[in-house]
């Protein structure tokens, strides 16, 4: 069933959702694969689109609310003055070309923008259209994927080689920390030189932390987005099959989207028209919503909620955060002065319909600082500064 947002709630949503954590996804790919069209669908901000490379030179950035029906169901019961959804930041990074790692096509600038993101949304062209030029003259998503990844690998090799050269000057001191760091970087260099991205290396977390300051491009998690024509949105096509085959081998996620179709959806202001359009296309939800949820998963994020008459809000946390760390996402004082967390499970709140009823039913739990916050928890923090 297609879930639409009640009009009364829509008017309460914060117009400028804030990121409770500084997390972002960089949208990358070769020129003319549909990146800017996809970005426009995410943000409503009309980046310049043209049928030639380097249309987007400085990355456009937008903060996009993550659709979450739980937030709106809570709000229907609480009736707050304001609703603030969780959000993810997206940067539309200009199209990479071969030689980017050596500075071709403003490559150093593009790769630098990727370095600043937490995850990569790699858009692959999976449609035929003679009117849209492909930089290599034909459609081949596997070739395109390898072209971009090669540039990231080459830049990482350059970064690691520079680190090793600096360490070689200091290693004479026989400092065990420097020796361990040198061995770790050599391990990375060996694997990168074999075409193995950092995210796929079999290495301990301790070793990965040692090289964290290098901000290796290939260490970032990746989500492949297959941009297809409208007729391929439901069953895919041979290009999508190619992407899904190599993605399985990499244990990487794939989302199939028709950017052109999504662009049509974003122009529809009437909710009923949008719902009908989606149904006619055989879709239960916009592809952009799927992308947002996958981006959230890719960044290893969860959501907890705070609810009151002034505001119902979704807060973004890393999976595995304890209650004190989660409190710090709201404000550092909450973390410093943490006393306890009063937790209600989302399903219990929906069932009993209020905080008071949950308390009376024994469904509010008092948790300490070591409590691992679960996705969907509703929390009231007690703290003392």
NUZAMI-578051 format. One record per residue (C-alpha): residue in three letters; x, y, z. Coordinates in steps of 0.02 Angstrom, whole numbers, padded with zeros to 5 digits, always signed. Example, Ala and Ser with C-alpha at 12.3 -4.5 7.8 and 13.67 -1.06 7.14 Angstrom:
<tortis>
ALA+00615-00225+00390
SER+00684-00053+00357
</tortis>
This chain:
<tortis>
UNK+00000+00000+00000
UNK+00063+00174-00043
UNK+00076+00278+00115
UNK+00045+00464+00094
UNK+00076+00600+00221
UNK-00080+00677+00298
UNK-00099+00859+00249
UNK-00110+00918+00429
UNK+00058+00837+00467
UNK+00141+00898+00308
UNK+00117+01079+00363
UNK+00210+01044+00526
UNK+00368+00969+00453
UNK+00525+01070+00478
UNK+00566+01153+00312
UNK+00754+01139+00343
UNK+00791+00972+00427
UNK+00957+00974+00519
UNK+01080+00831+00516
UNK+01099+00773+00695
UNK+01262+00693+00639
UNK+01378+00757+00503
UNK+01354+00616+00377
UNK+01350+00632+00190
UNK+01343+00533+00029
UNK+01435+00585-00128
UNK+01344+00550-00291
UNK+01477+00499-00418
UNK+01488+00425-00592
UNK+01547+00462-00768
UNK+01473+00612-00860
UNK+01296+00595-00930
UNK+01240+00448-00822
UNK+01099+00545-00738
UNK+01185+00606-00578
UNK+01121+00784-00584
UNK+00945+00728-00630
UNK+00948+00612-00479
UNK+01013+00751-00368
UNK+00874+00867-00427
UNK+00747+00735-00379
UNK+00825+00722-00206
UNK+00832+00907-00172
UNK+00718+01002-00288
UNK+00869+01113-00320
UNK+00892+01127-00507
UNK+01074+01092-00541
UNK+01125+01137-00717
UNK+01103+00988-00833
UNK+01178+00981-01005
UNK+01233+00850-01130
UNK+01420+00870-01104
UNK+01549+00835-00967
UNK+01589+00952-00822
UNK+01417+01033-00810
UNK+01433+01022-00621
UNK+01602+01088-00564
UNK+01571+01132-00382
UNK+01469+00999-00291
UNK+01289+01044-00256
UNK+01244+00994-00079
UNK+01073+00960-00006
UNK+01004+00891+00156
UNK+00861+00773+00119
UNK+00732+00710+00247
UNK+00719+00521+00262
UNK+00540+00458+00242
UNK+00487+00366+00400
UNK+00305+00322+00428
UNK+00341+00292+00612
UNK+00376+00477+00638
UNK+00207+00524+00568
UNK+00112+00391+00666
UNK+00191+00456+00827
UNK+00145+00633+00776
UNK-00037+00586+00745
UNK-00047+00532+00927
UNK+00058+00671+01006
UNK-00003+00814+00894
UNK+00155+00919+00910
UNK+00184+01097+00851
UNK+00328+01037+00742
UNK+00392+00878+00659
UNK+00576+00855+00616
UNK+00627+00701+00516
UNK+00799+00622+00508
UNK+00903+00675+00359
UNK+01051+00628+00250
UNK+01165+00749+00159
UNK+01198+00721-00026
UNK+01332+00802-00133
UNK+01319+00800-00323
UNK+01501+00778-00374
UNK+01549+00820-00552
UNK+01574+00676-00674
UNK+01741+00586-00663
UNK+01843+00547-00818
UNK+01991+00434-00851
UNK+02150+00515-00788
UNK+02062+00603-00643
UNK+02190+00533-00520
UNK+02324+00625-00622
UNK+02226+00786-00626
UNK+02137+00760-00793
UNK+01969+00848-00808
UNK+01989+00940-00643
UNK+02012+00767-00567
UNK+02103+00818-00409
UNK+01959+00934-00364
UNK+01829+00798-00394
UNK+01925+00667-00295
UNK+01948+00792-00154
UNK+01759+00815-00144
UNK+01736+00626-00133
UNK+01861+00619+00010
UNK+01748+00733+00113
UNK+01598+00615+00105
UNK+01558+00464+00214
UNK+01490+00351+00077
UNK+01480+00341-00112
UNK+01321+00331-00216
UNK+01388+00268-00383
UNK+01265+00303-00524
UNK+01281+00187-00675
UNK+01197+00214-00842
UNK+01088+00064-00880
UNK+00985+00129-01026
UNK+01007+00157-01214
UNK+00973+00327-01288
UNK+01060+00387-01446
UNK+01018+00567-01402
UNK+01121+00562-01242
UNK+01307+00551-01275
UNK+01410+00422-01180
UNK+01590+00475-01155
UNK+01650+00304-01215
UNK+01528+00291-01360
UNK+01427+00143-01293
UNK+01333+00086-01137
UNK+01427-00033-01023
UNK+01397-00010-00835
UNK+01533-00135-00788
UNK+01663-00039-00888
UNK+01600+00125-00814
UNK+01610+00056-00638
UNK+01787-00003-00665
UNK+01838+00164-00741
UNK+01784+00261-00588
UNK+01852+00134-00464
UNK+02020+00133-00555
UNK+02038+00320-00528
UNK+01995+00301-00343
UNK+02122+00159-00327
UNK+02258+00258-00413
UNK+02229+00407-00298
UNK+02235+00294-00145
UNK+02399+00217-00206
UNK+02471+00391-00222
UNK+02410+00435-00046
UNK+02483+00276+00031
UNK+02649+00294-00060
UNK+02665+00471+00009
UNK+02630+00407+00185
UNK+02762+00271+00167
UNK+02893+00395+00106
UNK+02864+00504+00259
UNK+02872+00354+00376
UNK+03035+00292+00299
UNK+03119+00449+00362
UNK+03061+00415+00540
UNK+03075+00226+00550
UNK+03259+00232+00601
UNK+03201+00277+00775
UNK+03138+00097+00796
UNK+02976+00164+00868
UNK+02857+00014+00874
UNK+02709+00124+00828
UNK+02796+00188+00672
UNK+02850+00012+00623
UNK+02671-00053+00642
UNK+02603+00093+00542
UNK+02731+00063+00404
UNK+02685-00122+00395
UNK+02501-00077+00386
UNK+02525+00048+00245
UNK+02630-00078+00149
UNK+02489-00204+00169
UNK+02368-00077+00094
UNK+02487-00033-00047
UNK+02508-00216-00094
UNK+02321-00245-00104
UNK+02279-00080-00188
UNK+02410-00119-00321
UNK+02318-00282-00355
UNK+02156-00186-00385
UNK+02077-00227-00216
UNK+01985-00076-00140
UNK+02016-00042+00044
UNK+01836-00084+00091
UNK+01860-00263+00030
UNK+02025-00297+00118
UNK+02030-00428+00255
UNK+02101-00319+00393
UNK+02064-00292+00577
UNK+01973-00139+00641
UNK+02129-00093+00739
UNK+02233-00089+00579
UNK+02099+00010+00487
UNK+02097+00140+00626
UNK+02285+00163+00608
UNK+02264+00228+00430
UNK+02102+00322+00459
UNK+02184+00492+00439
UNK+02231+00445+00259
UNK+02045+00453+00214
UNK+02064+00321+00079
UNK+01933+00341-00056
UNK+01909+00155-00082
UNK+01876+00127+00103
UNK+01707+00213+00089
UNK+01551+00103+00076
UNK+01470+00103-00097
UNK+01291+00089-00160
UNK+01265+00061-00346
UNK+01117+00151-00425
UNK+01060+00082-00592
UNK+00982+00223-00691
UNK+00861+00138-00812
UNK+00726+00190-00936
UNK+00546+00187-00880
UNK+00504+00018-00959
UNK+00645-00066-00861
UNK+00599+00000-00689
UNK+00505-00156-00633
UNK+00599-00301-00712
UNK+00766-00222-00751
UNK+00866-00259-00908
UNK+01029-00339-00963
UNK+01129-00192-00897
UNK+01049-00208-00725
UNK+01089-00395-00728
UNK+01272-00352-00757
UNK+01275-00234-00609
UNK+01186-00354-00492
UNK+01305-00494-00539
UNK+01463-00400-00489
UNK+01377-00320-00340
UNK+01339-00492-00267
UNK+01524-00534-00277
UNK+01566-00373-00186
UNK+01423-00391-00060
UNK+01367-00217-00114
UNK+01190-00149-00124
UNK+01100-00104-00286
UNK+00951+00013-00312
UNK+00860+00023-00480
UNK+00791+00195-00521
UNK+00727+00285-00674
UNK+00792+00461-00647
UNK+00682+00524-00789
UNK+00528+00447-00707
UNK+00577+00517-00536
UNK+00597+00689-00615
UNK+00416+00680-00675
UNK+00358+00631-00501
UNK+00445+00780-00421
UNK+00350+00901-00534
UNK+00182+00840-00466
UNK+00120+00947-00322
UNK-00045+00855-00301
UNK-00031+00702-00189
UNK-00171+00608-00279
UNK-00090+00637-00448
UNK+00075+00573-00382
UNK-00007+00419-00305
UNK-00098+00379-00467
UNK+00060+00404-00569
UNK+00157+00283-00458
UNK+00020+00152-00467
UNK+00014+00164-00656
UNK+00202+00136-00659
UNK+00180-00015-00545
UNK+00272+00064-00398
UNK+00225+00067-00214
UNK+00340+00212-00175
UNK+00456+00332-00267
UNK+00626+00261-00308
UNK+00702+00409-00217
UNK+00626+00345-00055
UNK+00710+00176-00082
UNK+00875+00265-00115
UNK+00860+00366+00046
UNK+00826+00211+00150
UNK+00972+00120+00070
UNK+01086+00270+00099
UNK+01035+00268+00282
UNK+01077+00082+00291
UNK+01240+00109+00197
UNK+01297+00237+00325
UNK+01257+00111+00464
UNK+01128+00225+00543
UNK+00978+00201+00655
UNK+00840+00317+00716
UNK+00770+00352+00887
UNK+00629+00472+00927
UNK+00591+00608+01053
UNK+00411+00662+01070
UNK+00324+00807+01156
UNK+00195+00942+01123
UNK+00327+01060+01051
UNK+00411+00936+00934
UNK+00416+00756+00877
UNK+00589+00723+00808
UNK+00689+00582+00730
UNK+00871+00578+00785
UNK+01009+00495+00684
UNK+01138+00385+00771
UNK+01268+00258+00720
UNK+01215+00078+00750
UNK+01288+00017+00914
UNK+01282+00183+01008
UNK+01243+00172+01193
UNK+01116+00283+01281
UNK+01242+00413+01337
UNK+01315+00431+01163
UNK+01141+00443+01089
UNK+01099+00581+01213
UNK+01253+00675+01154
UNK+01179+00684+00979
UNK+01048+00803+01048
UNK+01173+00907+01148
UNK+01343+00877+01226
UNK+01270+00927+01397
UNK+01151+00779+01386
UNK+01300+00662+01369
UNK+01407+00744+01502
UNK+01268+00750+01631
UNK+01181+00588+01583
UNK+01079+00509+01724
UNK+00964+00386+01639
UNK+00857+00354+01485
UNK+00671+00319+01495
UNK+00631+00209+01345
UNK+00468+00159+01263
UNK+00469+00041+01114
UNK+00385+00112+00960
UNK+00261-00033+00943
UNK+00208-00012+01125
UNK+00179+00174+01103
UNK+00070+00144+00950
UNK-00026+00009+01043
UNK-00058+00108+01204
UNK-00067+00278+01117
UNK+00018+00386+01251
UNK+00166+00397+01368
UNK+00052+00388+01520
UNK-00035+00230+01458
UNK+00134+00150+01422
UNK+00191+00187+01600
UNK+00033+00113+01673
UNK+00055-00043+01568
UNK+00235-00063+01625
UNK+00302-00025+01451
UNK+00420+00116+01498
UNK+00594+00052+01542
UNK+00728+00145+01640
UNK+00898+00113+01561
UNK+01075+00162+01610
UNK+01220+00231+01509
UNK+01269+00060+01439
UNK+01099+00027+01360
UNK+01119-00002+01172
UNK+00991+00108+01086
UNK+00881+00013+00964
UNK+00808+00077+00801
UNK+00635+00149+00836
UNK+00659+00179+01022
UNK+00565+00327+01095
UNK+00676+00405+01230
UNK+00664+00536+01365
UNK+00836+00579+01436
UNK+00865+00631+01616
UNK+01024+00731+01641
UNK+01107+00852+01762
UNK+01235+00984+01711
</tortis>
